[in-house]
Amino acid sequence: MGGASWWMAVLACTLAVLARPRIALAAPITWDAPPGCPDEAELRAQLREAIADEASLARLGDVHARVRPTAEGRWELVVTFSASPDAERRLVLDACDEAPRVTAFIVAITLDPNAGLAAPEPAEIPQPPAPALPAEPNEPAPTRAPEPIPALPVLEEPAADAPAFVPRSRARPRVLLDAGGAVQIGVFPTVTAGAIAATGLAWPRARLVLGYARWFPSRATLPSRSDAGARVSVHAFTADAGPVLRWRTIELPFRAGLELGALRAQGFGTDDDRSPTQVWLAFTAGGGIVWLPRALGGYGGLALQADLVVPALRPTVVIDRTQEVFEIGAIGLRAGLRLEARFP
């Protein structure tokens, strides 16, 4: 178990370092989008590209961005700023994936109007008719030239269609690292502890993970002798993939995969103790829940995972060449707790 504790300590330090410089950006922004849309981490990545000084966000107060589908099959984006109750921006987008980039543009141009597109020229704005002046008899009615109307900020009257300057963006995978401990029942002789470390790619709606699992020795003895038996353990490489459901700061990953490694049975208490090794092959399927705290900006979280494991090979452990000690179980149940770190 010492190895598992060391992995968890290293990953916890990594999460703390990642979280520190992003708290200033995480505080004033609230992202509200339905499942399937880009997550809050994508919004913050766009904000870091659009805004040079993250501390300047404090001038806007609390910023709230909300994305909702429309009856026409499009997406409405509403951005409000608490520092100015009347400041509200509305846009209708063709795709939900465009929302983080558009939101970052709105925030950037609100902080600095010169940072975005130029305002329309006065000639592009319709001019109202000049008011008629009372005229004396036999005198032509004088006219007054219309006063020029100043250019309006481009975001004060947003168009109903998606802005032409916002390109479509694809959801980019993020590098995933996790490590933690687990317990297993039903396959080995007793409840077995394990340590797992993995890396992979995390998309908004799917994930692919490769890792290493170590299941520590589980002891089995002869029915007639408690001092003779075998200790069963496993080293294995793992691979799994599956879809992900999202709701705010919660993810629900589902996965199916396999394990390939070595099964070792170390005998004890006999005149001919041996430590034979055999191929370990098993299939896994399960799901879990991942909590991504807002304070970490989507760069770290805590995962609770539960899986069923079905060994493809089920050897029988024999000592003294003839005495059966234990047969590998047909199905088992695992539960684990892991720390996760994600990188752009």
DRENDO-1510 file (C-alpha; in Angstrom, 1 decimal, always signed):
<recs>
REC; n; res; u; v; w
REC; 1; MET; +0.0; +0.0; +0.0 .
REC; 2; GLY; +3.0; +2.3; +0.3 .
REC; 3; GLY; +3.3; +2.6; -3.5 .
REC; 4; ALA; -0.4; +3.7; -3.7 .
REC; 5; SER; +0.1; +6.4; -1.1 .
REC; 6; TRP; +3.2; +7.8; -2.8 .
REC; 7; TRP; +1.3; +8.1; -6.1 .
REC; 8; MET; -1.6; +9.9; -4.5 .
REC; 9; ALA; +0.7; +12.3; -2.7 .
REC; 10; VAL; +2.5; +13.2; -6.0 .
REC; 11; LEU; -0.7; +13.8; -7.8 .
REC; 12; ALA; -2.2; +15.9; -5.0 .
REC; 13; CYS; +0.9; +18.2; -5.2 .
REC; 14; THR; +0.4; +18.4; -9.0 .
REC; 15; LEU; -3.2; +19.5; -8.6 .
REC; 16; ALA; -2.3; +22.2; -6.0 .
REC; 17; VAL; +0.3; +23.7; -8.4 .
REC; 18; LEU; -2.1; +23.7; -11.3 .
REC; 19; ALA; -4.9; +25.3; -9.3 .
REC; 20; ARG; -3.0; +28.2; -7.8 .
REC; 21; PRO; -2.5; +30.5; -10.9 .
REC; 22; ARG; -6.1; +30.0; -12.1 .
REC; 23; ILE; -8.1; +31.0; -9.1 .
REC; 24; ALA; -8.1; +34.6; -10.2 .
REC; 25; LEU; -9.7; +33.7; -13.5 .
REC; 26; ALA; -12.1; +31.1; -12.0 .
REC; 27; ALA; -13.7; +33.5; -9.4 .
REC; 28; PRO; -15.8; +36.0; -11.5 .
REC; 29; ILE; -16.9; +33.7; -14.4 .
REC; 30; THR; -20.0; +31.4; -14.3 .
REC; 31; TRP; -20.6; +29.0; -17.2 .
REC; 32; ASP; -24.0; +27.5; -17.7 .
REC; 33; ALA; -24.4; +25.1; -20.6 .
REC; 34; PRO; -26.3; +21.9; -21.2 .
REC; 35; PRO; -24.6; +18.5; -21.5 .
REC; 36; GLY; -22.8; +18.1; -24.8 .
REC; 37; CYS; -21.6; +21.7; -25.0 .
REC; 38; PRO; -17.9; +22.6; -24.3 .
REC; 39; ASP; -17.1; +22.7; -20.6 .
REC; 40; GLU; -16.0; +25.5; -18.4 .
REC; 41; ALA; -12.3; +24.7; -19.0 .
REC; 42; GLU; -12.7; +25.4; -22.7 .
REC; 43; LEU; -14.2; +28.8; -21.9 .
REC; 44; ARG; -11.3; +29.6; -19.6 .
REC; 45; ALA; -8.8; +28.6; -22.3 .
REC; 46; GLN; -10.5; +31.0; -24.7 .
REC; 47; LEU; -10.4; +33.7; -22.1 .
REC; 48; ARG; -6.7; +33.3; -21.6 .
REC; 49; GLU; -6.1; +33.8; -25.3 .
REC; 50; ALA; -8.4; +36.8; -25.6 .
REC; 51; ILE; -7.4; +38.7; -22.4 .
REC; 52; ALA; -3.9; +39.7; -21.6 .
REC; 53; ASP; -4.4; +40.6; -18.0 .
REC; 54; GLU; -6.7; +38.2; -16.0 .
REC; 55; ALA; -6.9; +40.6; -13.1 .
REC; 56; SER; -8.8; +43.1; -15.3 .
REC; 57; LEU; -11.9; +40.8; -15.1 .
REC; 58; ALA; -12.6; +42.3; -11.6 .
REC; 59; ARG; -13.8; +45.5; -13.3 .
REC; 60; LEU; -16.8; +43.6; -14.8 .
REC; 61; GLY; -17.9; +42.1; -11.4 .
REC; 62; ASP; -19.5; +38.6; -11.7 .
REC; 63; VAL; -19.8; +37.5; -15.3 .
REC; 64; HIS; -22.5; +34.9; -16.2 .
REC; 65; ALA; -22.7; +33.1; -19.5 .
REC; 66; ARG; -25.7; +31.0; -20.3 .
REC; 67; VAL; -26.2; +28.8; -23.4 .
REC; 68; ARG; -29.6; +27.4; -24.3 .
REC; 69; PRO; -31.1; +25.6; -27.4 .
REC; 70; THR; -33.7; +27.5; -29.4 .
REC; 71; ALA; -36.9; +26.2; -31.0 .
REC; 72; GLU; -35.3; +26.7; -34.5 .
REC; 73; GLY; -32.5; +24.2; -33.6 .
REC; 74; ARG; -29.9; +26.9; -32.9 .
REC; 75; TRP; -28.3; +28.1; -29.7 .
REC; 76; GLU; -28.8; +31.4; -27.7 .
REC; 77; LEU; -25.9; +32.8; -25.8 .
REC; 78; VAL; -26.6; +35.4; -23.0 .
REC; 79; VAL; -23.8; +37.1; -21.2 .
REC; 80; THR; -24.5; +39.4; -18.3 .
REC; 81; PHE; -22.2; +41.6; -16.0 .
REC; 82; SER; -23.1; +42.3; -12.4 .
REC; 83; ALA; -21.0; +45.5; -12.4 .
REC; 84; SER; -23.6; +47.0; -14.9 .
REC; 85; PRO; -27.2; +45.5; -14.3 .
REC; 86; ASP; -28.3; +46.8; -17.8 .
REC; 87; ALA; -25.3; +45.2; -19.6 .
REC; 88; GLU; -26.5; +42.1; -21.3 .
REC; 89; ARG; -25.3; +40.6; -24.6 .
REC; 90; ARG; -27.4; +38.1; -26.6 .
REC; 91; LEU; -26.3; +36.2; -29.7 .
REC; 92; VAL; -27.8; +33.3; -31.6 .
REC; 93; LEU; -25.2; +30.7; -32.7 .
REC; 94; ASP; -25.3; +27.9; -35.3 .
REC; 95; ALA; -23.5; +25.5; -32.9 .
REC; 96; CYS; -22.9; +25.2; -29.2 .
REC; 97; ASP; -19.2; +24.6; -29.8 .
REC; 98; GLU; -18.9; +28.3; -30.8 .
REC; 99; ALA; -20.1; +29.6; -27.4 .
REC; 100; PRO; -16.8; +29.7; -25.5 .
REC; 101; ARG; -15.0; +31.6; -28.2 .
REC; 102; VAL; -17.9; +34.1; -28.6 .
REC; 103; THR; -18.1; +34.6; -24.9 .
REC; 104; ALA; -14.4; +35.3; -24.7 .
REC; 105; PHE; -14.8; +37.9; -27.5 .
REC; 106; ILE; -17.7; +39.6; -25.6 .
REC; 107; VAL; -15.7; +39.8; -22.4 .
REC; 108; ALA; -12.6; +41.1; -24.2 .
REC; 109; ILE; -14.5; +43.8; -26.1 .
REC; 110; THR; -16.4; +44.8; -23.0 .
REC; 111; LEU; -13.1; +45.3; -21.1 .
REC; 112; ASP; -11.5; +47.2; -24.1 .
REC; 113; PRO; -13.8; +48.2; -27.0 .
REC; 114; ASN; -10.8; +48.7; -29.3 .
REC; 115; ALA; -9.8; +45.0; -28.9 .
REC; 116; GLY; -12.6; +43.7; -31.1 .
REC; 117; LEU; -14.0; +44.6; -34.6 .
REC; 118; ALA; -14.3; +48.3; -35.5 .
REC; 119; ALA; -17.6; +49.9; -34.9 .
REC; 120; PRO; -19.7; +50.5; -38.0 .
REC; 121; GLU; -19.2; +53.8; -39.8 .
REC; 122; PRO; -21.9; +56.5; -39.3 .
REC; 123; ALA; -22.8; +56.1; -43.0 .
REC; 124; GLU; -23.9; +52.6; -42.4 .
REC; 125; ILE; -26.5; +53.7; -39.8 .
REC; 126; PRO; -30.0; +54.7; -41.2 .
REC; 127; GLN; -30.5; +58.5; -40.8 .
REC; 128; PRO; -33.9; +59.8; -39.5 .
REC; 129; PRO; -35.7; +62.3; -41.7 .
REC; 130; ALA; -35.0; +66.0; -40.9 .
REC; 131; PRO; -37.8; +67.7; -39.0 .
REC; 132; ALA; -39.9; +70.3; -41.0 .
REC; 133; LEU; -39.6; +73.9; -39.9 .
REC; 134; PRO; -42.5; +76.4; -40.1 .
REC; 135; ALA; -42.2; +78.6; -43.2 .
REC; 136; GLU; -43.4; +82.2; -43.9 .
REC; 137; PRO; -45.7; +82.7; -46.9 .
REC; 138; ASN; -43.9; +83.0; -50.3 .
REC; 139; GLU; -40.6; +81.8; -48.6 .
REC; 140; PRO; -39.1; +78.4; -49.2 .
REC; 141; ALA; -39.2; +76.2; -46.2 .
REC; 142; PRO; -35.7; +76.1; -44.7 .
REC; 143; THR; -34.2; +72.7; -44.0 .
REC; 144; ARG; -31.7; +71.7; -41.4 .
REC; 145; ALA; -29.0; +69.2; -42.1 .
REC; 146; PRO; -29.4; +66.1; -40.0 .
REC; 147; GLU; -26.9; +65.7; -37.2 .
REC; 148; PRO; -24.5; +62.8; -37.6 .
REC; 149; ILE; -25.3; +59.9; -35.3 .
REC; 150; PRO; -22.3; +58.6; -33.4 .
REC; 151; ALA; -21.3; +55.1; -34.0 .
REC; 152; LEU; -22.8; +52.6; -31.6 .
REC; 153; PRO; -20.7; +49.9; -29.9 .
REC; 154; VAL; -20.8; +46.8; -31.9 .
REC; 155; LEU; -22.2; +44.7; -29.1 .
REC; 156; GLU; -25.0; +47.0; -27.9 .
REC; 157; GLU; -27.3; +45.7; -30.6 .
REC; 158; PRO; -26.1; +42.2; -31.4 .
REC; 159; ALA; -27.3; +40.6; -34.6 .
REC; 160; ALA; -29.6; +37.6; -34.4 .
REC; 161; ASP; -27.3; +35.5; -36.6 .
REC; 162; ALA; -24.0; +34.0; -35.6 .
REC; 163; PRO; -21.1; +36.6; -36.0 .
REC; 164; ALA; -19.2; +36.0; -39.2 .
REC; 165; PHE; -15.8; +36.6; -37.4 .
REC; 166; VAL; -16.2; +33.5; -35.1 .
REC; 167; PRO; -14.9; +30.4; -36.7 .
REC; 168; ARG; -16.2; +27.0; -35.8 .
REC; 169; SER; -14.0; +25.2; -33.2 .
REC; 170; ARG; -13.6; +21.5; -32.6 .
REC; 171; ALA; -13.5; +20.0; -29.2 .
REC; 172; ARG; -9.9; +19.3; -28.4 .
REC; 173; PRO; -8.8; +16.3; -26.2 .
REC; 174; ARG; -7.0; +17.0; -23.0 .
REC; 175; VAL; -4.2; +14.8; -21.5 .
REC; 176; LEU; -5.5; +12.9; -18.5 .
REC; 177; LEU; -3.4; +11.6; -15.5 .
REC; 178; ASP; -4.8; +9.7; -12.6 .
REC; 179; ALA; -3.7; +7.5; -9.7 .
REC; 180; GLY; -5.3; +6.0; -6.7 .
REC; 181; GLY; -6.3; +2.8; -4.8 .
REC; 182; ALA; -8.9; +0.1; -5.1 .
REC; 183; VAL; -10.3; -3.0; -3.6 .
REC; 184; GLN; -11.5; -6.2; -5.3 .
REC; 185; ILE; -13.7; -9.1; -4.2 .
REC; 186; GLY; -14.8; -12.3; -5.9 .
REC; 187; VAL; -11.7; -13.2; -8.0 .
REC; 188; PHE; -8.9; -13.8; -5.5 .
REC; 189; PRO; -9.2; -15.8; -2.3 .
REC; 190; THR; -9.8; -12.7; +0.0 .
REC; 191; VAL; -10.6; -9.0; -0.4 .
REC; 192; THR; -7.6; -7.7; -2.3 .
REC; 193; ALA; -6.1; -4.2; -2.3 .
REC; 194; GLY; -4.6; -2.7; -5.4 .
REC; 195; ALA; -3.0; +0.5; -6.8 .
REC; 196; ILE; -3.7; +1.9; -10.2 .
REC; 197; ALA; -2.0; +4.6; -12.3 .
REC; 198; ALA; -3.2; +5.7; -15.8 .
REC; 199; THR; -2.9; +8.3; -18.5 .
REC; 200; GLY; -5.0; +9.0; -21.6 .
REC; 201; LEU; -7.1; +11.5; -23.5 .
REC; 202; ALA; -10.3; +13.1; -22.3 .
REC; 203; TRP; -12.8; +14.6; -24.8 .
REC; 204; PRO; -15.9; +16.4; -23.7 .
REC; 205; ARG; -18.0; +13.3; -24.5 .
REC; 206; ALA; -15.5; +10.4; -24.4 .
REC; 207; ARG; -12.2; +9.2; -23.0 .
REC; 208; LEU; -9.4; +6.7; -23.7 .
REC; 209; VAL; -7.2; +5.5; -20.9 .
REC; 210; LEU; -4.1; +3.3; -20.7 .
REC; 211; GLY; -2.7; +2.3; -17.3 .
REC; 212; TYR; -1.0; -0.1; -14.9 .
REC; 213; ALA; -2.6; -2.1; -12.1 .
REC; 214; ARG; -1.0; -3.9; -9.2 .
REC; 215; TRP; -3.1; -6.3; -7.1 .
REC; 216; PHE; -1.3; -7.1; -3.9 .
REC; 217; PRO; -1.0; -10.7; -2.6 .
REC; 218; SER; -4.2; -12.4; -1.5 .
REC; 219; ARG; -3.6; -15.4; +0.9 .
REC; 220; ALA; -5.3; -18.8; +0.5 .
REC; 221; THR; -4.7; -21.9; +2.8 .
REC; 222; LEU; -5.5; -25.5; +2.7 .
REC; 223; PRO; -8.7; -26.5; +4.5 .
REC; 224; SER; -6.8; -28.9; +6.8 .
REC; 225; ARG; -3.7; -26.7; +7.3 .
REC; 226; SER; -3.7; -23.0; +8.0 .
REC; 227; ASP; +0.1; -22.8; +7.7 .
REC; 228; ALA; +0.3; -24.1; +4.1 .
REC; 229; GLY; -1.1; -22.4; +1.0 .
REC; 230; ALA; -0.3; -19.8; -1.6 .
REC; 231; ARG; -0.3; -16.0; -2.1 .
REC; 232; VAL; -1.9; -14.8; -5.3 .
REC; 233; SER; -1.0; -11.5; -6.9 .
REC; 234; VAL; -1.3; -9.7; -10.3 .
REC; 235; HIS; +0.7; -7.2; -12.3 .
REC; 236; ALA; -1.2; -6.0; -15.4 .
REC; 237; PHE; -1.4; -3.3; -18.1 .
REC; 238; THR; -4.9; -1.9; -18.6 .
REC; 239; ALA; -6.7; -0.3; -21.5 .
REC; 240; ASP; -10.3; +1.1; -21.5 .
REC; 241; ALA; -12.5; +3.5; -23.4 .
REC; 242; GLY; -16.1; +4.8; -23.3 .
REC; 243; PRO; -18.5; +7.7; -23.5 .
REC; 244; VAL; -18.9; +10.4; -20.9 .
REC; 245; LEU; -22.1; +12.2; -19.7 .
REC; 246; ARG; -21.6; +15.8; -18.3 .
REC; 247; TRP; -23.6; +18.0; -16.0 .
REC; 248; ARG; -22.0; +21.2; -14.7 .
REC; 249; THR; -19.0; +20.1; -12.6 .
REC; 250; ILE; -19.9; +16.4; -12.7 .
REC; 251; GLU; -18.9; +13.8; -15.2 .
REC; 252; LEU; -20.3; +10.3; -15.5 .
REC; 253; PRO; -17.8; +8.1; -17.5 .
REC; 254; PHE; -18.7; +4.7; -18.7 .
REC; 255; ARG; -16.0; +2.3; -19.8 .
REC; 256; ALA; -15.1; -1.2; -21.2 .
REC; 257; GLY; -11.6; -2.6; -21.4 .
REC; 258; LEU; -9.2; -5.4; -20.8 .
REC; 259; GLU; -6.2; -6.3; -18.6 .
REC; 260; LEU; -3.1; -8.2; -19.7 .
REC; 261; GLY; -0.3; -9.1; -17.4 .
REC; 262; ALA; +1.1; -11.8; -15.1 .
REC; 263; LEU; -0.6; -13.9; -12.4 .
REC; 264; ARG; +1.7; -15.2; -9.7 .
REC; 265; ALA; +1.0; -17.8; -7.0 .
REC; 266; GLN; +3.7; -18.1; -4.3 .
REC; 267; GLY; +3.5; -21.2; -2.2 .
REC; 268; PHE; +4.4; -21.4; +1.5 .
REC; 269; GLY; +4.5; -24.0; +4.2 .
REC; 270; THR; +5.3; -27.0; +2.1 .
REC; 271; ASP; +8.5; -29.0; +1.3 .
REC; 272; ASP; +8.3; -27.9; -2.4 .
REC; 273; ASP; +7.3; -24.2; -2.3 .
REC; 274; ARG; +7.3; -22.6; -5.7 .
REC; 275; SER; +6.3; -19.3; -7.4 .
REC; 276; PRO; +4.9; -20.1; -10.8 .
REC; 277; THR; +3.7; -17.3; -13.1 .
REC; 278; GLN; +0.9; -17.5; -15.6 .
REC; 279; VAL; -0.7; -15.1; -18.1 .
REC; 280; TRP; -3.4; -12.9; -16.6 .
REC; 281; LEU; -6.2; -11.8; -19.1 .
REC; 282; ALA; -9.4; -10.3; -17.9 .
REC; 283; PHE; -12.2; -8.1; -19.3 .
REC; 284; THR; -13.7; -5.1; -17.4 .
REC; 285; ALA; -16.8; -3.0; -17.7 .
REC; 286; GLY; -18.2; -0.3; -15.4 .
REC; 287; GLY; -18.8; +3.4; -14.7 .
REC; 288; GLY; -18.0; +6.1; -12.2 .
REC; 289; ILE; -18.5; +9.7; -11.2 .
REC; 290; VAL; -15.9; +12.5; -11.4 .
REC; 291; TRP; -16.2; +15.7; -9.5 .
REC; 292; LEU; -14.3; +18.7; -11.1 .
REC; 293; PRO; -14.2; +21.5; -8.5 .
REC; 294; ARG; -14.7; +25.0; -10.0 .
REC; 295; ALA; -11.7; +26.3; -8.0 .
REC; 296; LEU; -9.5; +24.0; -10.1 .
REC; 297; GLY; -10.9; +25.3; -13.4 .
REC; 298; GLY; -11.4; +21.8; -14.9 .
REC; 299; TYR; -7.7; +20.9; -14.4 .
REC; 300; GLY; -8.2; +18.4; -11.6 .
REC; 301; GLY; -10.8; +16.3; -9.8 .
REC; 302; LEU; -11.8; +13.3; -7.7 .
REC; 303; ALA; -13.0; +10.1; -9.3 .
REC; 304; LEU; -15.0; +7.2; -7.8 .
REC; 305; GLN; -15.0; +4.1; -10.1 .
REC; 306; ALA; -16.8; +0.7; -9.9 .
REC; 307; ASP; -16.2; -2.1; -12.3 .
REC; 308; LEU; -17.0; -5.8; -13.0 .
REC; 309; VAL; -14.0; -8.0; -13.9 .
REC; 310; VAL; -14.3; -11.3; -15.7 .
REC; 311; PRO; -11.1; -13.4; -16.0 .
REC; 312; ALA; -10.6; -15.0; -19.4 .
REC; 313; LEU; -8.2; -17.6; -17.8 .
REC; 314; ARG; -9.1; -19.3; -14.6 .
REC; 315; PRO; -6.2; -21.5; -13.4 .
REC; 316; THR; -6.3; -23.5; -10.2 .
REC; 317; VAL; -3.6; -22.9; -7.6 .
REC; 318; VAL; -2.0; -26.2; -6.5 .
REC; 319; ILE; +0.7; -26.8; -3.9 .
REC; 320; ASP; +2.8; -29.9; -3.4 .
REC; 321; ARG; +1.9; -30.8; -7.0 .
REC; 322; THR; -1.4; -32.4; -6.0 .
REC; 323; GLN; -3.2; -30.3; -3.3 .
REC; 324; GLU; -5.6; -27.7; -4.7 .
REC; 325; VAL; -5.7; -24.5; -2.8 .
REC; 326; PHE; -7.9; -22.1; -4.8 .
REC; 327; GLU; -9.4; -21.6; -8.2 .
REC; 328; ILE; -9.6; -18.1; -9.7 .
REC; 329; GLY; -13.2; -16.8; -9.5 .
REC; 330; ALA; -15.4; -16.4; -12.5 .
REC; 331; ILE; -16.4; -12.8; -11.8 .
REC; 332; GLY; -15.4; -10.0; -9.4 .
REC; 333; LEU; -16.3; -6.5; -8.3 .
REC; 334; ARG; -13.9; -3.6; -7.9 .
REC; 335; ALA; -14.3; -0.1; -6.4 .
REC; 336; GLY; -11.6; +2.6; -6.5 .
REC; 337; LEU; -10.9; +6.2; -5.6 .
REC; 338; ARG; -8.6; +8.2; -7.7 .
REC; 339; LEU; -7.2; +11.7; -8.1 .
REC; 340; GLU; -7.2; +13.2; -11.6 .
REC; 341; ALA; -5.2; +15.9; -13.3 .
REC; 342; ARG; -5.9; +17.3; -16.8 .
REC; 343; PHE; -3.7; +19.4; -19.0 .
REC; 344; PRO; -4.5; +21.4; -22.1 .
</recs>
